[in-house]
Amino acid sequence: MSRSSIQPQAQFRQHIVKGCLTLMVFALLGCKPSAEQEAKTAARLKAEAERQEVLCRDSVHCGEKPPAGLKVDYNKHALQKWNNHWFLVPRDYDAHFGMKFKWPSRTPQGRDPTKHDPNDWSIQLQIRSYDIPPEPRGYRAIELAEQDGRVVSRETVRPGLDRIQYFDLHPFTRERNRDLALTYVATARRTPEGLPPTLGCDVDPLNPAKGGAGAGFIWRDGIFVEVLIRRGHVCESWPELFDEVIRILELTEKV
């Protein structure tokens, strides 16, 4: 998920100003807002303050401060905060809001950005502690689909990799989706949660550039890692790609 270019503190100040301006307009017009309008304004400001608190868990600009005396070589590392935990992130991996690398070359995204291989796809790791997809997700969603009879096919592509087609459920309404979901499962690997990692895929065999994929799992300390591939057919290399994701995450250093 992409972040706004405005920092959380600035967003919060904007909302407060809007709320104050609303009350000022009523005052200038010589009328008092109704009890219903006051309640709506108070509820909105409360929700915005709560959202600000959530966003601050992952923002270096508000909330928890970095450890006292911490020294950072900003030529080598970026300082990031996720769920109020501070991390040193290798700058080679374009460490602005997460991490990025190329697949299958395994090249860090921030290294030699002028070089471009049309068959080397960009892998984004979007790391956050908020807006985590609700359960059941990942392999638990497949287990539930198997129980409910929503799995249409399951086949072994090669040892350690299964391909599954099933009807998923909407994450909030729990209604059955009309379209089949195509998911690859690295059956011999495990996420930090102890489950086989899954990768949802959109495949166009005739044009790999039109493909794409996505995955996600809880990494550590309540931090969610979303694996996002906007272009490229990488699904049949999912076990090796997952290994690389874990290796890159382990390059970070908690401080």
N, C-alpha and C positions, 0 to 999 in steps of 0.2 A: 504494500500500500504506500502510495506516495504521500509525502508530508507537505504541508503548506510552507511556502517560502517565508511566511511571517512567523516569528518565534511565538511560543505559547504565551509569554508575558504580554507581548504586544497585542495578541488576539484578545486576551482577557481584558486589557485596558480598553480596547475598542468596544467590547460588549458593555462594559461599565459606563462608558461615555454615552453609548446609545440609550441605555436605560435612564441615565440622568437627563439626557436631552428630551426624552419622552415626557418625563415629569415636568421639566421646565416649560414645554409647550403648553401643557395643561395650565400651569401657573400663569403664563402670559395671556392665555385666553380667558383667564378669570374663572376657570372651572376646575373642579377637583375630580381626579380619576375615580371611577366607580370602584367599589370593593372588589368586583370581579377583575377589573383591569389591574388593580394593585396586586392581587393575588397571582395573576398571570406573570406580571413583571417580576415579582419576588421568586416565583417558581423557575422562571427562565434564568435569572441571575444565579440561583442556587445550583441549577443544572450546569451552567457554564463554569461556575467555580469548582464543581466536582470534576468536570471534564478537564479543567486546567490542572487540577491536582494529579489526575491520571496521566496526562501528557508530561507533566514535570518529572515523572519517574524515569522517563527516557530522554530528557533534555539536559544538556550541559549548562543551559542558561538559567535554570531555576531549580528549586528543590534542593536535594542533598548536594553538598559541596564535595570536591575531591579531597582525598586524604591530605592532611597538613604535611608540608614538606615534600610532596611528590614532585619529582623531576622528570620531565618528559622531553625526549629528543624528537621534536616535531618533524624532523627530516625523515625519521624512520617510522614514527607511530602517530596515530591520531588518538585522542583521548575521547572515549565514548562512555555513555551511561545508559544502562538498561536495567529497569526495575530497581533503581537506586543503587546499583552496583557499578563500579567504575572499571573500565577495561582499557588496556593499551592494544590498539588494533594496527597491524602492519599497514603502512600507508600504500604499499605496492598494490593492495587489494582495493584501491579506490574507496577508502574507508570514510565516506561522508555520513551515510545513514545506516550502512550495513557493510557488506563486502561483495566484490564482484571478481569473476575470473572467466576465462575462456575454456570451452570444451569442444573437442577432446584434447587440445594441446596442454591444458592445465595452466595456462599462462595467466598471471595476475593481470587484472584489467587495467591497473594503473601503470603498468610497465610497457614502454614503447607503444603509446596509444595511436601512433600514426600508422603502425603496421596493421594490415587488414587481410585476413584469410576468409573468403566467403564460406568456407566449410567449418569455420571455428566459431561456435555459437557462444553468445554472452549468457552467463549464469549469474543471477542476482540473488544474494542472500539478504532478505529484508528481515532485520532483527528488531524485536519489540516485545513489550510486556503488556500491551493493550490491544483491543480489538482482536482477540484470539478467537478463532472459529469455535463454536460450541461443540460439545460432544453430542453424539459419537462422530468422530472424524478419523481420517486415516484408515488403518486396518480395522478398527472397531466398526466403522461404517460398513465395511465389506462383511464382517462377521454377522452384523445385524441383517444385511441383505440376504445372506445365505440362510439365516433362520426364517426370514419372511418369504423366501422363494422368489426373490427379485433378481437373482443371478441368472443371466442368460447363457453365459459360457465361461469356462475357465480352462486354460490350456497352459502347458509348460513350454515356453519358448526355448529354453535351454536350462540346464541344471542351475538352480538358484534364481530363476526368473520366471514368474507366471504372468499371463495376460488375462485380465478379467473384464467382462462386459456385464453391466448390471444397471438396474434402474435405481438411482440414488433418490434420497428424500431432500426436500428443501430444508436448509439448516434451521429455519425459524418456524415455518408453518407445518413442517413435517409431512407435507403433501408429496406424493410420488411425482418425480419429474417425468416428462413425456419422452425425453431423449435419453438414449443409452449413455452411460459413463464408461469410458475406456481407461482402465487403470492397470499399471504394471506394478508387480510386487516383488521386491528383492527378498525372497523367502529365506535365504541363509544369513541375512543381516538383521540387526536389531537397532531400533532407535534408542535414545537414552531412556525412553519410557518402557523399553522391553518388548516392543512390537515390531513386526516386519515393516520396513518403510515402504510407503506406496507413492506412486507418481501418477497423477491424473494427466492424460495425454489427449492432444488434438493432433491427429496425424493426417498428412496429405502425402501419400507415397509418391505422387508425381512431382510434387514441389515441396521439398523439405523446408524451404524458407517460410511456407505457410503453416508449418507445424508449430507446436508450442506445448508447454507442460507446466505443472505446478505441484508442489508438495509442501508439507509443513509438519513440524513436530516441536514438542517442548524440549528445549536443549538443556537448560540448567537454571536454577534460581527463579523459576517462574517465567523464564524468557522463551519466547516463541520464535522459531526460525522458519521463515517462508522461503522456499526455493522457487524462483520464478524464471521461466524460460519463455521469452516472448516470441522467439523465432527459432526454428530448427527442430529436427526430429532426433531427439537424444534418448528416447524412451527405452530402446533395446540395449542401451549401455547403462541403465539405471543402477545396477549394483555397484559398478565401478565409479559412477558419478557420485553416488551416496558416500562411498568411501572418501572421495576427494572433498566433499562437503564437510565431513567430520574432521578430516585432517586440517582443513583450513580453519575451522572453528577453534581447533586446539592451538592454533598459532596465536590466538588472542591471550592476553595475560591479565588476569583479575588483580586489581591493586586495592 
